[in-house]
Amino acid sequence: MDVPTDIPIRVDLYSDTITRPTLAMREYMCQAEVGDEQLGEDPTVNRLQDMVAELLGKEAALYLPSGTMCNQIAFCVHCQPGDEVIMDKTAHPLHYEGGGPTPLKGILIRTVDGERGVYSARQVEEALRERSRYNPRSRAISIEQTSNMGGGKCWPLETIREVCEVAHAHGMATHMDGARLLNAVVATGISAKAYAASLDSLWLDLSKGLGAPVGGVLAGSKAFIEEAWRYKQLLGGAMRQAGIIAAAGIYALEHHVERLAEDHENAKLLAQGLAEVPGIRIRPQDVETNIVFFDVTETGMTTQQFIDRARYEHGVRFSKMNGRVRAITHLDVTRQDIEQAIQAARTIVETPHTTMRKQDRAAFQQAY
Ligand SMILES: *Cc1c(COP(=O)(O)O)cnc(C)c1O
């Protein structure tokens, strides 16, 4: 069955991963000085690593092909087989990283039931296992800033300090999945360094809202990064003239951080607009950064029907996560796009339900 390509995507709220490098970013990439990254001879990669180490107040940093690899390598460095990493039940490494810690090193994940992705020091204490030869060893905690499934919620600085204090008191390492750390920095005005201070390892993603095409940068102590290099090599993540792509990361850090505030404003605008559509359930006050979750079940449509109608009837692409509709704003989404998306949602809810042909939907789902 043909995918109905005649309905282009006009407004893409699917994810902040879909951003494309801007012309200025591409031009900057063209100019990058390069060398063999594995030999430590790529000046652009080295510069990006220095920038991120400095930004996060850590001794060293390592450029990696993806955020997923940043998480997986960090767990591999912190843990031995049979060790356990504590994280929230909604955390990315648990749901979207192919079960990585288990096949890679026999590492277990223990979940806690946080509030929109944020858990407390007390919950860490309760999840900790007694030291005994019978138990897996509780070895690390992982926190997600901002919480993706928590709707872009920012971990409060105080909570980060408290959970890290408990973890350290029990000899555990502390890790942050900082895929959207800079969204939290821009939203709260708290520096990346302050957020990073009590963490042994953390990373930020260049390929989400920052708009670079590839990569994440993992940071920590010199000893941590030396060991991380071993796993980068082992996993095939060591590259050659990677300065070409690392340059996009430098460009993003220099030009695309402050503008994240626009994405946050657009997300709020979207939430406020959607809140006025009958049958759509959303709490605009929950929107702190660039992620918006809403529930459409009171409209009589399923989440999938709403998403398909938005896509097919209006060219507005949302995604589905945890049974709800998710919208993410990013640098390829304008204020006018947000107004279009709100109008589309209103029209969908107000006009009679025209269920998409089943075969079109199947074809469409395959397409993304
Ligand atoms: C996207 C994401 C990752 C993984 O990053 P990739 O660069 O896509 O591998 C990890 N954690 C969170 C919270 C994310 O949103």
The ligand as an SDF file (V2000), in Angstrom:
LIG
                    3D

 15 15  0  0  0  0  0  0  0  0999 V2000
   17.0890   11.0850   23.1430 C   0  0  0  0  0  0  0  0  0  0  0  0
   17.3480   10.6630   24.5270 C   0  0  0  0  0  0  0  0  0  0  0  0
   18.3990    9.7950   24.8240 C   0  0  0  0  0  0  0  0  0  0  0  0
   19.2520    9.1470   23.7630 C   0  0  0  0  0  0  0  0  0  0  0  0
   19.9200   10.0390   22.9540 O   0  0  0  0  0  0  0  0  0  0  0  0
   20.2590    9.6470   21.4360 P   0  0  0  0  0  0  0  0  0  0  0  0
   21.1880   10.7300   21.0170 O   0  0  0  0  0  0  0  0  0  0  0  0
   18.9610    9.6360   20.7040 O   0  0  0  0  0  0  0  0  0  0  0  0
   20.8980    8.2940   21.4520 O   0  0  0  0  0  0  0  0  0  0  0  0
   18.6340    9.4900   26.1410 C   0  0  0  0  0  0  0  0  0  0  0  0
   17.8780   10.0050   27.1160 N   0  0  0  0  0  0  0  0  0  0  0  0
   16.8550   10.8330   26.8780 C   0  0  0  0  0  0  0  0  0  0  0  0
   16.0740   11.3920   28.0160 C   0  0  0  0  0  0  0  0  0  0  0  0
   16.5460   11.1890   25.5790 C   0  0  0  0  0  0  0  0  0  0  0  0
   15.5080   11.9920   25.3440 O   0  0  0  0  0  0  0  0  0  0  0  0
  1  2  1  0
  2  3  1  0
  2 14  2  0
  3  4  1  0
  3 10  2  0
  4  5  1  0
  5  6  1  0
  6  7  2  0
  6  8  1  0
  6  9  1  0
 10 11  1  0
 11 12  2  0
 12 13  1  0
 12 14  1  0
 14 15  1  0
M  END
$$$$
